[in-house]
Amino acid sequence: MPALHQHIQRLLLVGAHIDKPVSPPEPIAPSRLAPLIAAIAPSHQAYDARALLYGHRYRSGFWCIYLLSAIAVLCAVLPLGLGWDASRIQVHHYAGYSAVAEVCVIGTVSAIYWFGHRSDWQGEWLGARTTAELTWYLPVLAPLVDFSAAARESNWYERVFDPGRHGSAIDEVAEICKRNEALARSSLQGAWDDRQFVAEYTRWTIDLLAGQRAYHQGLAGRQHALLHRVHALNTWLFGLTALGALTHLLVHAVWLSLVTTFFPALGASLHGALAQSEAYRLEATSRRLAAELKSAAETIRAAGDPLAIKVAIEAALATILEEHQDWQMLVRPHHLPLA
């Protein structure tokens, strides 16, 4: 089921044109790697499910905090704008309901902040997502590991290249590698002397990169559409605010205070949520990574011998790892308390 933040963004994008890339063919893994993929799949699925759970909680949390803050402003000015604050009129008691609603909204915002900060939704999301990503690429990495040599490190990533610091993910991935070491060694013994495996491995890797490229193209398109739509809404909201302020100079109607107070609050909330989601930088990063993945796939396709294929695939994986680290550095400062 779509999460709350996804429903909010779908609502914002109603009628928007989003460029959708053509779906690439389904990758077919080499037969030698099928047992290893099956063995690693449960671990990957568990971490991926955890990443989705906390990612949805965190992003839904800050979208709610921003939008509910604007609703709280509306509840505060509603009695004034509709004249409910005048004790002589019959609807004066509605002002009390508005105050109760405001307190409930503020309480909800406080609860979201407290639960999200106490449970560290963002930290759990980033940690699980890193482990899920590193686990997902283990079958692609395995043929690059020299299992015949004695290794001091259990983590296959550290035996091929240094992926950088990933916190607790290093230990978690190392444990998965350790459990599947014997299976990988037996499955890949003499694999690079098998022309059929080399061809299947090359084609599979290229198809995986194509899938990642299509994902990032789609992500860039959605972020671009979301940026354009929110900027357009903000232009209308602040334009109506200016119109309301000018009208107030000529027509002294208290309901105009609703326009001049709630509209800028809503615009600021949308802008804040968009800034915390890093939509612009995600769009730019995804477009750049899509181009780099296309170039990496072409390099792998053009490689003529097994050694060149190894080097090209290693470079492609290094690009993906570096981009994941950049994403971590991009998202981590925008934690829930910032909202």
DOLUMNU-176857 format. One line per 5 residues: number of its first residue (from 0); for each residue x, y, z of N, C-alpha, C. Coordinates in steps of 0.05 Angstrom, whole numbers. Layout:
% DOLUMNU-176857
NUM = X Y Z X Y Z X Y Z | ...;
***
This chain:
% DOLUMNU-176857
0 = 17 -24 0 0 0 0 18 25 0 | 10 45 -16 26 70 -16 25 83 11 | 48 95 19 50 109 45 37 137 42 | 34 150 66 21 176 66 35 197 49 | 61 197 51 76 217 35 73 212 5;
5 = 69 187 -3 64 181 -31 37 190 -39 | 17 187 -22 -10 198 -28 -10 228 -31 | 5 242 -13 7 271 -15 20 279 -41 | 41 266 -49 55 274 -73 38 267 -98 | 23 245 -97 6 238 -119 -16 259 -122;
10 = -26 269 -99 -46 290 -100 -35 315 -112 | -10 322 -105 3 346 -115 8 343 -145 | 12 318 -155 20 314 -183 -4 307 -200 | -28 310 -190 -52 304 -207 -51 321 -232 | -52 308 -255 -52 323 -281 -25 330 -291;
15 = -4 325 -275 23 332 -284 34 312 -304 | 50 322 -323 62 304 -343 89 295 -332 | 93 269 -330 118 258 -320 130 240 -341 | 154 245 -349 167 228 -369 175 201 -357 | 164 180 -368 169 153 -358 187 138 -377;
20 = 209 128 -367 228 113 -385 216 86 -394 | 225 76 -415 217 50 -425 228 28 -406 | 211 10 -398 220 -11 -380 240 -29 -393 | 263 -34 -381 283 -51 -393 275 -81 -390 | 289 -98 -404 282 -127 -402 289 -138 -374;
25 = 274 -158 -366 279 -171 -340 306 -184 -340 | 324 -177 -321 351 -190 -321 349 -220 -315 | 365 -235 -330 366 -264 -326 394 -270 -315 | 394 -280 -290 420 -285 -277 434 -310 -289 | 460 -311 -288 475 -335 -297 467 -359 -279;
30 = 466 -382 -292 458 -406 -277 476 -412 -254 | 502 -405 -256 521 -410 -235 514 -394 -210 | 503 -370 -214 497 -352 -192 470 -356 -179 | 453 -373 -192 425 -377 -182 424 -386 -153 | 441 -406 -145 440 -415 -117 448 -393 -97;
35 = 468 -377 -105 478 -355 -88 457 -333 -85 | 444 -327 -107 422 -306 -107 400 -316 -89 | 392 -341 -91 371 -352 -74 378 -352 -45 | 404 -357 -39 413 -358 -11 413 -330 2 | 420 -310 -14 422 -282 -4 395 -268 -4;
40 = 377 -277 -21 351 -263 -24 336 -258 2 | 334 -278 21 319 -272 45 331 -249 62 | 357 -248 63 370 -226 78 364 -199 65 | 367 -199 38 361 -174 24 332 -165 28 | 314 -184 26 285 -177 28 279 -167 56;
45 = 292 -178 77 287 -169 104 297 -140 108 | 321 -134 98 331 -107 102 316 -87 84 | 308 -96 60 293 -79 42 266 -72 54 | 253 -92 66 227 -86 79 230 -67 102 | 251 -70 118 256 -52 140 262 -24 130;
50 = 277 -22 109 283 5 97 258 18 87 | 241 3 74 215 14 64 198 24 88 | 196 7 109 180 14 132 189 41 144 | 214 43 151 224 67 165 226 90 146 | 232 85 120 233 106 101 206 119 97;
55 = 185 103 96 158 114 94 150 129 119 | 157 119 142 151 132 167 165 160 168 | 190 160 162 205 185 163 195 206 144 | 192 198 118 183 218 98 154 226 103 | 137 208 111 109 215 117 109 233 142;
60 = 127 229 160 129 245 184 134 274 179 | 155 280 163 161 308 159 141 322 140 | 130 307 121 108 319 105 84 326 123 | 78 308 142 55 314 160 61 338 178 | 86 339 188 93 361 206 90 388 192;
65 = 100 390 168 98 415 153 69 422 147 | 54 403 136 27 410 127 8 414 151 | 12 399 173 -5 403 196 1 430 210 | 26 439 207 32 465 218 16 487 204 | 12 484 178 -4 503 163 -34 501 172;
70 = -43 476 177 -70 473 187 -74 485 214 | -53 484 231 -55 496 257 -58 527 255 | -44 538 236 -47 567 231 -76 573 222 | -87 556 205 -115 560 196 -134 559 220 | -130 539 237 -148 537 260 -146 562 278;
75 = -122 573 280 -118 596 297 -132 621 287 | -132 625 260 -143 650 249 -172 646 240 | -182 621 240 -209 617 231 -231 632 246 | -230 633 273 -250 648 287 -250 678 280 | -226 689 277 -223 718 270 -234 723 242;
80 = -226 705 223 -234 709 195 -263 706 190 | -276 689 206 -305 684 202 -322 699 222 | -309 715 239 -324 731 259 -335 715 282 | -324 691 287 -334 675 309 -325 685 337 | -306 704 336 -295 714 362 -314 734 375;
85 = -334 743 360 -353 763 372 -373 748 390 | -373 756 415 -389 741 434 -419 746 430 | -427 767 415 -455 773 412 -469 756 391 | -454 742 374 -467 727 353 -471 698 362 | -489 684 349 -497 657 358 -476 636 354;
90 = -458 640 335 -438 620 328 -412 624 344 | -413 639 365 -389 645 381 -377 619 392 | -394 599 399 -384 575 411 -367 559 391 | -369 564 365 -352 550 346 -323 558 349 | -318 581 360 -290 589 364 -276 570 383;
95 = -291 560 402 -279 540 421 -272 514 407 | -289 506 388 -283 482 372 -257 486 356 | -254 510 345 -230 516 329 -205 515 347 | -208 525 372 -185 524 390 -178 495 397 | -198 478 401 -194 450 407 -180 437 383;
100 = -189 443 359 -177 431 335 -148 439 333 | -142 465 339 -115 474 338 -97 459 358 | -107 455 382 -92 440 402 -87 411 393 | -107 399 381 -105 371 371 -84 370 349 | -84 389 331 -65 389 309 -37 393 320;
105 = -33 411 339 -7 416 350 2 391 366 | -17 378 379 -10 353 394 -2 331 375 | -15 329 351 -8 309 331 21 314 321 | 26 340 315 53 347 306 74 339 327 | 69 345 352 87 339 374 91 309 376;
110 = 69 293 373 71 264 375 88 253 352 | 83 262 328 99 253 305 129 258 310 | 135 283 319 163 290 325 174 272 346 | 159 268 368 170 252 391 175 224 383 | 155 211 370 158 183 362 180 180 341;
115 = 181 198 322 201 196 300 229 200 311 | 232 219 329 259 225 339 267 203 359 | 249 194 375 256 174 395 262 147 382 | 247 140 361 252 115 347 273 117 325 | 283 141 320 303 147 300 295 135 273;
120 = 272 145 263 262 135 237 283 139 215 | 295 163 215 314 168 193 339 150 195 | 350 147 219 373 131 222 368 102 215 | 345 91 224 338 64 217 334 60 187 | 322 80 174 318 79 145 345 79 131;
125 = 363 97 138 388 99 124 405 74 128 | 405 64 153 421 40 159 411 16 144 | 385 12 145 373 -11 131 376 -9 101 | 373 15 90 375 19 61 404 13 52 | 424 21 68 452 16 60 457 -14 60;
130 = 448 -28 81 452 -57 82 437 -71 59 | 413 -62 53 397 -74 32 411 -70 5 | 422 -46 0 436 -41 -25 461 -58 -28 | 477 -59 -6 502 -74 -8 496 -104 -11 | 474 -113 2 467 -142 0 456 -148 -28;
135 = 442 -129 -40 430 -133 -67 452 -138 -88 | 475 -124 -85 496 -126 -105 516 -148 -99 | 513 -163 -77 532 -184 -70 535 -205 -93 | 513 -215 -105 516 -234 -126 531 -223 -150 | 528 -197 -156 543 -184 -177 572 -181 -170;
140 = 578 -176 -145 605 -173 -135 620 -199 -133 | 606 -221 -127 619 -246 -121 639 -256 -142 | 632 -255 -168 651 -264 -188 677 -247 -189 | 677 -224 -177 701 -207 -177 719 -213 -154 | 709 -230 -135 725 -237 -111 742 -261 -117;
145 = 767 -260 -108 786 -283 -111 782 -301 -87 | 765 -321 -90 760 -339 -67 782 -360 -63 | 800 -361 -82 822 -381 -79 844 -371 -60 | 845 -345 -56 866 -333 -39 855 -331 -10 | 874 -334 9 866 -331 37 859 -301 42;
150 = 837 -297 56 827 -270 60 826 -264 90 | 834 -239 97 832 -230 124 804 -219 130 | 791 -210 109 765 -197 112 743 -215 102 | 721 -217 118 698 -232 109 682 -217 88 | 682 -190 90 666 -173 73 678 -173 45;
155 = 662 -182 25 672 -184 -2 678 -156 -14 | 663 -136 -5 668 -109 -15 696 -100 -8 | 705 -106 17 731 -98 25 753 -114 12 | 746 -137 1 766 -153 -14 769 -144 -43 | 749 -130 -53 751 -120 -80 759 -90 -80;
160 = 746 -74 -64 753 -46 -61 742 -36 -35 | 751 -13 -27 741 -1 -2 716 16 -8 | 692 7 0 668 22 -6 664 46 13 | 683 50 32 679 72 50 666 62 76 | 659 80 93 647 73 118 617 72 116;
165 = 606 49 124 577 46 123 566 38 150 | 581 45 172 570 40 198 565 11 204 | 543 5 216 536 -23 224 532 -41 199 | 528 -29 176 523 -45 152 548 -62 145 | 572 -53 153 596 -68 147 595 -95 161;
170 = 587 -95 187 586 -121 202 563 -138 191 | 541 -126 185 518 -142 176 524 -155 149 | 536 -140 131 542 -150 104 565 -171 107 | 584 -166 124 606 -185 128 595 -212 138 | 575 -211 155 563 -236 165 549 -251 143;
175 = 535 -237 125 522 -250 102 543 -262 84 | 564 -247 79 586 -258 62 598 -283 74 | 602 -283 100 614 -305 114 597 -330 111 | 570 -327 114 552 -349 112 552 -361 84 | 557 -345 64 554 -354 36 581 -358 22;
180 = 603 -357 38 630 -359 26 634 -386 12 | 627 -407 26 632 -434 14 614 -438 -11 | 590 -429 -10 572 -432 -33 582 -416 -57 | 592 -391 -52 602 -375 -74 627 -387 -86 | 645 -398 -68 670 -410 -78 664 -434 -96;
185 = 646 -451 -87 640 -475 -103 625 -468 -129 | 607 -449 -128 591 -441 -152 608 -428 -173 | 629 -413 -164 644 -397 -183 672 -408 -189 | 677 -432 -180 703 -445 -186 706 -448 -217 | 726 -437 -228 731 -438 -257 711 -423 -274;
190 = 696 -405 -262 675 -391 -277 686 -374 -299 | 709 -361 -294 719 -343 -315 732 -357 -338 | 735 -383 -336 744 -400 -358 721 -410 -374 | 697 -405 -365 672 -415 -378 661 -391 -395 | 663 -394 -421 654 -372 -438 624 -366 -435;
195 = 608 -387 -431 580 -383 -428 574 -367 -403 | 588 -372 -381 584 -357 -356 592 -328 -361 | 614 -323 -374 624 -296 -378 603 -280 -394 | 592 -293 -415 572 -280 -432 546 -275 -416 | 537 -295 -400 513 -291 -384 517 -270 -362;
200 = 540 -270 -349 546 -251 -328 547 -222 -339 | 560 -220 -362 562 -193 -375 534 -183 -382 | 518 -200 -395 491 -191 -403 474 -185 -379 | 476 -201 -358 460 -197 -333 467 -171 -320 | 493 -165 -318 502 -140 -306 492 -116 -322;
205 = 494 -118 -348 485 -96 -365 455 -91 -361 | 439 -113 -359 410 -110 -355 404 -99 -328 | 420 -106 -307 416 -95 -281 421 -65 -281 | 442 -57 -295 449 -28 -296 427 -14 -312 | 416 -27 -332 394 -14 -347 369 -10 -329;
210 = 364 -30 -312 342 -27 -293 346 -4 -273 | 371 -2 -263 377 20 -245 376 47 -260 | 385 47 -285 383 72 -300 354 81 -305 | 337 62 -311 308 68 -315 296 78 -288 | 304 66 -266 294 75 -240 302 104 -235;
215 = 327 111 -240 336 138 -234 325 158 -254 | 320 150 -279 307 167 -298 278 173 -289 | 264 153 -279 237 157 -269 237 174 -244 | 256 170 -226 258 186 -202 263 215 -209 | 281 220 -228 287 248 -236 263 261 -248;
220 = 247 246 -264 223 257 -276 202 264 -255 | 199 247 -235 179 253 -214 188 277 -197 | 214 278 -190 223 300 -174 221 327 -190 | 226 326 -216 223 350 -232 194 359 -233 | 176 340 -237 148 347 -238 138 358 -211;
225 = 148 346 -189 140 355 -162 150 383 -157 | 175 388 -165 186 415 -162 170 436 -177 | 164 430 -202 149 448 -219 121 453 -208 | 108 432 -198 80 435 -188 80 451 -162 | 98 445 -143 99 460 -118 106 489 -123;
230 = 125 494 -141 132 522 -147 109 537 -159 | 94 523 -176 70 536 -188 49 542 -167 | 44 522 -148 25 527 -127 34 550 -109 | 59 551 -103 69 573 -86 66 600 -99 | 70 600 -125 66 626 -140 37 635 -138;
235 = 18 616 -141 -10 623 -138 -17 631 -109 | -6 617 -90 -12 622 -62 -2 650 -54 | 22 656 -61 33 682 -53 21 705 -70 | 14 698 -95 0 718 -111 -27 725 -100 | -42 704 -91 -68 709 -78 -65 724 -51;
240 = -43 718 -37 -37 732 -12 -33 762 -18 | -18 768 -39 -13 796 -46 -39 810 -54 | -56 795 -70 -81 806 -78 -100 811 -54 | -99 792 -35 -115 795 -11 -106 819 5 | -80 823 7 -70 846 22 -78 873 9;
245 = -76 874 -18 -84 898 -32 -114 903 -30 | -129 881 -31 -158 884 -28 -166 894 -1 | -150 886 19 -156 894 47 -153 924 50 | -137 937 33 -134 966 34 -160 980 26 | -175 967 9 -200 979 -1 -225 968 13;
250 = -224 942 19 -248 929 32 -239 918 59 | -249 929 80 -241 921 107 -258 898 116 | -253 874 104 -267 850 111 -249 831 127 | -259 822 150 -242 806 167 -235 779 154 | -252 769 136 -246 743 123 -221 743 106;
255 = -213 768 98 -188 770 82 -163 762 99 | -166 763 125 -144 754 142 -138 724 139 | -159 709 132 -155 681 126 -136 677 102 | -141 693 81 -125 691 57 -96 700 62 | -93 723 76 -66 734 80 -50 720 102;
260 = -63 701 116 -49 686 137 -44 657 130 | -66 644 121 -64 615 115 -49 609 90 | -54 625 68 -41 619 43 -10 620 45 | 1 641 57 31 641 60 41 618 78 | 25 611 98 33 589 116 33 563 100;
265 = 13 559 83 12 534 67 35 534 47 | 40 557 34 62 558 15 89 552 28 | 93 564 52 118 559 67 120 529 75 | 98 517 82 98 489 90 106 471 66 | 94 476 43 100 461 19 130 464 11;
270 = 139 489 13 167 495 6 186 480 26 | 179 481 52 196 468 72 197 438 68 | 174 425 63 173 396 58 189 389 33 | 187 406 13 202 401 -12 232 404 -8 | 239 424 8 268 428 14 279 405 30;
275 = 264 395 50 273 373 67 275 347 51 | 258 344 30 260 320 14 283 322 -7 | 295 345 -9 318 349 -28 310 342 -56 | 287 351 -65 277 344 -91 295 353 -114 | 305 378 -112 322 388 -133 348 372 -136;
280 = 361 368 -113 387 354 -114 383 325 -121 | 361 313 -113 355 285 -121 351 283 -151 | 337 303 -162 333 303 -191 360 305 -206 | 377 324 -197 403 328 -211 421 303 -207 | 421 292 -183 437 268 -178 428 244 -194;
285 = 402 240 -196 391 217 -211 397 220 -240 | 395 244 -251 401 248 -279 431 242 -285 | 448 251 -267 476 246 -271 482 217 -269 | 471 203 -249 476 175 -245 465 159 -269 | 442 166 -280 431 152 -303 450 154 -327;
290 = 463 177 -331 482 180 -352 507 164 -347 | 516 163 -322 540 147 -315 535 117 -318 | 511 109 -310 504 80 -313 503 72 -343 | 493 90 -359 492 84 -388 520 82 -399 | 538 100 -391 566 98 -399 579 73 -389;
295 = 573 65 -364 585 41 -352 576 16 -367 | 551 15 -374 540 -8 -389 553 -10 -417 | 557 13 -430 570 13 -456 599 4 -454 | 613 11 -432 640 3 -428 642 -28 -424 | 623 -38 -408 622 -68 -404 617 -82 -430;
300 = 598 -71 -445 590 -84 -471 614 -84 -490 | 630 -63 -489 652 -61 -508 677 -76 -499 | 678 -86 -474 701 -100 -464 703 -127 -479 | 728 -133 -488 731 -157 -504 741 -182 -490 | 754 -179 -468 765 -202 -454 755 -202 -425;
305 = 757 -225 -411 748 -227 -383 760 -206 -365 | 786 -201 -367 798 -181 -350 786 -154 -353 | 782 -146 -378 769 -120 -383 741 -119 -373 | 727 -141 -375 699 -142 -365 699 -139 -334 | 718 -153 -321 721 -150 -292 725 -121 -284;
310 = 744 -108 -297 751 -80 -291 727 -62 -295 | 713 -66 -317 690 -49 -324 667 -53 -303 | 661 -78 -296 640 -83 -276 648 -72 -249 | 673 -75 -242 682 -64 -216 679 -34 -216 | 685 -21 -238 682 9 -239 653 17 -237;
315 = 635 1 -250 606 7 -248 596 4 -219 | 605 -17 -205 597 -20 -178 608 2 -160 | 633 11 -166 644 33 -150 628 58 -154 | 618 63 -178 602 86 -183 576 85 -167 | 564 62 -166 539 59 -151 543 63 -121;
320 = 565 52 -111 572 55 -83 577 84 -75 | 592 97 -92 598 126 -87 573 142 -87 | 555 136 -106 530 151 -108 513 146 -83 | 514 121 -73 498 115 -49 509 131 -25 | 536 133 -23 548 148 -2 540 178 -4;
325 = 540 188 -28 532 216 -32 503 220 -24 | 486 200 -30 458 202 -22 456 203 9 | 472 187 22 472 187 51 479 214 62 | 500 226 51 509 252 60 489 274 54 | 474 270 32 453 289 24 429 288 43;
330 = 420 264 51 396 261 66 400 264 96 | 423 254 106 427 253 135 424 279 150 | 434 302 140 430 327 155 401 336 157 | 384 326 140 356 335 140 339 315 157 | 346 314 183 332 296 201 305 308 210;
335 = 289 291 223 262 299 230 260 324 247 | 278 329 267 275 353 283 277 379 266 | 289 377 242 291 401 225 263 410 217 | 244 392 214 217 399 206 203 414 228;
***
